[in-house]
Amino acid sequence: MLIPPPPPPADEPTTVLQPPPRRPAEPEPAPAPEPDKPPAPEQAEKPGQAGTAPPPVREKAGLKNLLTRRPTPAGALILVLLALFGFTLVVQLRSNNTDEGLAGARQEDLVRILSDLEARDSRLQSEISALETSQRQLTSGVAGRQAALAESQKRADELGLLAGTLAARGPGLRIVIDGVKASAILNAVQELRGAGGEVMQIAGSAGKPVRIVASSYFVDAEGGGVIVDGERLTGPYVLTVIGTPSIMQTALQIPGGVVASVNSGGGSVTLEQRTLVEVTAVRGATTLQYARPVS
C-alpha cells in the first residue's frame, strides 16, 4: 500500500521556477543598396533562332542561275573563242619549247637538220608533180586507157617493192653494225624509213639475207645474235637500203641518234654511200584467206 508524501510546512514559502523573460527582437539591418550596373549589351541572335531572318543568298542564287540557264548565242560564241584561244596558247608554248631545244644545238647539227628538211621538201614536191602529171594523162581522153594501164603496172611494181615480193636496185647506203642488240637494229630501221628509205634488207655473218617490210620483227636470240622474221643472224649485221644516201646518212648521224647511241653502248657503225646497191632478198606473196576485191 502506497503512502503519499507528507505536505510541506505552512511557514515555508513555495518557490516556483519561471523561464527568463524574452528580449524584444532586434530589427534586422536593411540591405545596402547595390550600385547601378550598366545595362547588358543585347546579344546577337544566332542564325536559325526563332524570329530571325536567314542570311542573304543573292550571290549563290545568281551563280546557280548562271550555270543552269541556257546560254545565249553570244555566250556560246564567247565560250568557243575562249576554247580556241586556250588551244592556240598551248600550241604556242609547245612551239617555244621546241625552239629552245633547237637553240641549244650546235651549228653543224642545225645545218644537218636544215639539209634534211630541204631534201624531204624536194622529194615531196617531186611526188606532187608526178601525181599531177598522172592525173592529166588519165583524163586526157583516148590516151587515157594506155596511161591507165601504165599507171596500174607502175603501181603494181611499187606495191611489190613495198611488200618485198620484188627485188630492187638503186642508190642507197650500206651500213655495217656490230656489237648491238635487236633494239638498236630496230631503231636504225625506223630512222631509215623516216629518212626516205624505200627498200632494205639485212644480212648477218652467216645465212641468207632477210627482206625487211612493214611487218618485220627483231628479237634477241638466246646465246647471242638476232632473230629477224624467224631467221637467226649473227653480227656483224649489214643493212642495205635504197634511198637518197645523203639524207639517210644525215638522219643516222644526228646527235643522240642511232650512231651516237650505238657508239655509247660499246658498238660500232660504218656508213658507206653508194650510187648503186641491190636488194636481192624477196618474200613470198601472202595468200589472203578472207579479203576479196570489191570489183
C-alpha positions in Angstrom: 0.0 0.0 0.0 1.4 3.3 -1.1 1.7 6.1 1.4 1.6 9.7 0.0 4.4 12.1 0.9 3.7 14.5 3.7 2.7 18.0 2.7 5.3 20.8 3.1 5.2 23.0 6.3 3.0 26.1 6.0 5.5 28.6 7.2 8.0 27.9 4.3 7.3 29.8 1.1 6.9 28.0 -2.1 9.3 28.8 -4.9 8.1 28.4 -8.5 10.7 28.4 -11.2 9.7 30.6 -14.2 11.5 31.0 -17.6 13.6 34.1 -18.1 11.8 37.0 -19.9 12.4 37.2 -23.6 14.2 40.2 -25.1 12.4 42.1 -27.8 13.6 41.1 -31.3 16.1 43.5 -32.7 15.3 44.8 -36.1 17.4 43.3 -38.9 19.6 45.7 -40.7 18.4 46.8 -44.1 20.5 45.5 -47.1 22.8 48.1 -48.6 21.7 49.3 -52.0 23.7 47.8 -54.9 25.5 50.2 -57.2 23.9 50.9 -60.5 25.2 48.4 -63.2 25.5 49.4 -66.9 22.9 47.8 -69.0 24.0 44.5 -70.5 24.5 44.7 -74.3 22.0 42.9 -76.4 23.2 39.6 -77.6 23.2 39.0 -81.3 20.7 36.5 -82.3 22.1 33.3 -83.8 21.0 32.2 -87.2 18.3 29.7 -87.0 16.6 31.1 -83.8 13.0 31.9 -83.9 12.2 35.3 -85.2 15.4 35.8 -87.2 15.7 36.0 -91.0 18.2 33.7 -92.9 21.3 35.3 -94.4 21.0 36.7 -97.9 21.7 34.1 -100.7 21.7 36.5 -103.6 25.3 35.5 -104.8 24.6 31.8 -104.6 21.3 32.2 -106.4 22.9 34.3 -109.1 25.7 31.7 -109.7 23.2 28.9 -109.8 21.1 30.7 -112.4 24.2 31.4 -114.4 25.1 27.7 -114.5 21.6 26.3 -115.1 20.2 28.8 -117.6 20.6 28.2 -121.3 23.5 30.1 -122.8 22.6 32.7 -125.3 24.2 32.7 -128.8 26.6 35.5 -127.8 27.6 33.5 -124.7 28.2 30.4 -126.8 30.3 32.3 -129.2 32.4 33.7 -126.3 33.0 30.2 -125.0 34.1 28.9 -128.4 36.5 31.8 -128.8 37.9 31.2 -125.3 38.4 27.5 -126.2 40.3 28.4 -129.4 42.4 30.9 -127.5 43.4 28.2 -125.0 44.3 25.8 -127.7 46.4 28.4 -129.5 48.2 29.2 -126.3 49.1 25.5 -125.7 50.4 25.1 -129.2 52.5 28.3 -128.9 54.0 27.0 -125.6 55.0 23.7 -127.2 56.5 25.5 -130.1 58.5 27.7 -127.8 59.8 24.6 -126.0 60.9 23.1 -129.4 62.6 26.3 -130.4 64.5 26.3 -127.1 65.7 22.8 -127.9 67.0 23.8 -131.3 68.6 27.0 -129.9 70.9 24.8 -127.8 72.1 22.7 -130.8 75.4 23.2 -132.5 75.7 25.0 -135.8 76.7 21.7 -137.5 73.6 20.0 -136.2 71.3 22.8 -137.4 72.9 22.6 -140.8 72.2 18.9 -141.0 68.6 19.3 -139.8 68.0 22.0 -142.3 69.5 20.0 -145.1 67.3 17.0 -144.2 64.2 19.2 -144.2 65.0 20.7 -147.6 65.6 17.2 -149.1 62.3 16.0 -147.8 60.5 19.0 -149.2 62.2 18.5 -152.6 61.1 14.8 -152.6 57.5 15.7 -151.7 57.4 18.3 -154.4 58.6 15.8 -157.0 55.9 13.3 -155.9 53.2 16.0 -156.2 54.4 16.8 -159.7 54.4 13.2 -160.7 50.8 12.7 -159.4 49.6 15.8 -161.2 51.1 14.5 -164.4 49.4 11.1 -164.0 46.1 12.8 -163.3 46.3 14.8 -166.5 47.2 11.7 -168.6 44.4 9.7 -167.1 41.8 12.4 -168.0 43.2 13.1 -171.5 40.5 11.2 -173.4 41.6 8.4 -175.9 45.2 8.2 -174.4 43.7 7.8 -171.0 43.4 4.0 -171.4 47.1 3.5 -172.2 48.0 5.8 -169.4 45.8 4.0 -167.0 47.4 0.6 -167.9 50.9 2.1 -167.5 49.9 3.6 -164.2 48.4 0.4 -163.0 51.6 -1.5 -163.8 53.7 1.1 -162.1 51.5 0.9 -159.0 51.8 -2.9 -159.0 55.6 -2.7 -159.1 55.6 -0.2 -156.2 53.4 -2.4 -154.2 55.6 -5.4 -155.0 58.6 -3.5 -153.7 56.9 -2.4 -150.5 55.6 -5.9 -149.9 59.0 -7.4 -150.6 57.9 -9.7 -153.4 60.2 -7.9 -156.0 64.0 -7.3 -156.0 65.2 -3.8 -156.3 68.3 -1.7 -157.2 69.2 2.0 -156.9 71.3 4.5 -154.9 71.5 4.0 -151.2 73.6 3.1 -148.2 75.5 0.1 -147.0 75.5 0.1 -143.2 77.6 -2.3 -141.0 76.6 -2.6 -137.4 78.3 -4.7 -134.8 78.1 -5.3 -131.0 74.4 -4.3 -130.8 71.1 -5.9 -129.8 67.8 -6.2 -131.6 66.6 -2.8 -130.2 69.4 -0.9 -131.9 68.8 -2.5 -135.3 65.1 -1.7 -134.9 65.9 1.9 -134.2 68.1 2.1 -137.2 65.4 0.6 -139.5 62.8 3.1 -138.2 65.2 6.1 -138.6 66.0 5.0 -142.2 62.3 4.7 -143.0 61.7 8.2 -141.7 64.6 9.5 -143.9 63.1 8.1 -147.1 64.5 4.5 -147.1 62.3 2.7 -149.6 63.6 -0.9 -149.8 66.0 -2.6 -147.4 67.4 -5.9 -146.3 69.6 -7.2 -143.5 72.2 -9.9 -143.6 74.5 -11.5 -140.9 77.9 -13.0 -141.0 76.3 -16.3 -142.0 73.0 -17.3 -143.5 70.8 -15.7 -146.2 69.7 -12.1 -146.1 66.2 -11.2 -144.9 63.9 -8.6 -146.6 62.6 -6.0 -144.2 59.0 -5.0 -144.7 56.4 -3.3 -142.5 55.6 -6.5 -140.6 59.2 -7.4 -139.8 60.2 -8.0 -136.2 63.6 -8.2 -134.4 64.2 -10.3 -131.2 67.4 -11.0 -129.3 68.3 -14.7 -129.7 69.5 -16.9 -126.8 73.2 -17.3 -126.9 73.7 -14.2 -129.0 72.5 -12.9 -132.3 69.2 -11.5 -133.5 66.2 -13.3 -134.9 64.6 -11.4 -137.8 61.3 -12.7 -139.1 62.2 -16.2 -137.9 65.8 -16.2 -139.3 68.7 -16.1 -136.8 71.5 -13.8 -137.8 74.8 -13.1 -136.1 76.9 -10.0 -136.2 78.3 -8.0 -137.8 75.0 -7.1 -139.4 74.9 -5.5 -142.9 71.9 -3.2 -143.7 71.4 -2.4 -147.4 69.0 0.4 -148.0 67.8 2.1 -151.2 67.0 5.8 -151.0 68.8 9.2 -151.0 72.2 8.4 -149.4 73.0 11.8 -148.0 69.6 12.2 -146.3 69.7 8.8 -144.7 73.3 9.3 -143.5 72.4 12.7 -142.0 69.4 11.2 -140.2 71.6 8.4 -138.6 74.3 10.8 -137.5 72.1 13.4 -135.8 73.3 13.9 -132.2 71.6 11.5 -129.9 70.6 9.3 -132.9 71.4 5.8 -134.0 75.2 6.3 -134.5 75.6 8.1 -131.2 73.6 5.6 -129.2 75.4 2.6 -130.7 78.9 4.1 -130.0 77.9 5.0 -126.5 76.8 1.4 -125.9 80.1 -0.1 -127.0 79.1 -1.0 -130.6 80.3 0.3 -133.9 78.6 1.7 -137.0 80.1 2.1 -140.5 78.2 4.1 -143.2 79.0 3.9 -146.9 77.2 5.9 -149.6 76.8 4.1 -152.9 75.4 5.1 -156.3 74.0 1.6 -156.8 73.0 -1.0 -154.3 71.0 -4.2 -154.8 68.4 -5.7 -152.6 68.1 -9.3 -153.7 66.1 -10.8 -150.8 62.4 -11.3 -151.5 59.4 -12.7 -149.7 56.7 -15.0 -150.9 53.3 -13.4 -151.8 50.8 -13.7 -149.0 47.7 -15.7 -149.8 44.7 -13.9 -148.4 42.1 -16.1 -146.7 39.2 -13.7 -146.3 39.8 -10.5 -148.2 38.4 -10.2 -151.7 38.4 -7.3 -154.2 35.2 -5.3 -154.4 35.1 -5.1 -158.2 
